Amino acid sequence: MKESLKVNEFGEFEQCLCGNTAQHDGFFPSDGQGNEVEPTPTSWTTDAWLCARCGRLIKSNGEVVGQREGNWEKRVQWYEEQGLTRSDAQDQADADWKQYGFERVA
């Protein structure tokens, strides 16, 4: 099941599933692989944004298309803040990673 974010009347997302907004940690143009790029026509050839809090890769229409691998620990912390135990949070973060085809390297 693909994740999607709620979009506004302009067809753009305003808040990530982790609660991040542009006014908090923000979103950055991405190459679609989780790397930040300059927002120029030659550098930013995808419609992918990187959530600076959890590392989700998000299209402007709100479709979550991936997850930045380096943010696994942030994902665990976010699940802990939602009330999961450390072990359950790690299991959920691992499940998220598998959903996007990533494997965590310990």
Secondary structure, 3 states (H helix, E strand, C coil): CCCECCECCCCCECECCCCCECCCCCEEEECCCCCECCCCCCCCCCCEEEECCCCEEEECCCEEEEECHHHHHHHHHHHHHCCCCHHHHHHHHHHHHHHCCCCCCC
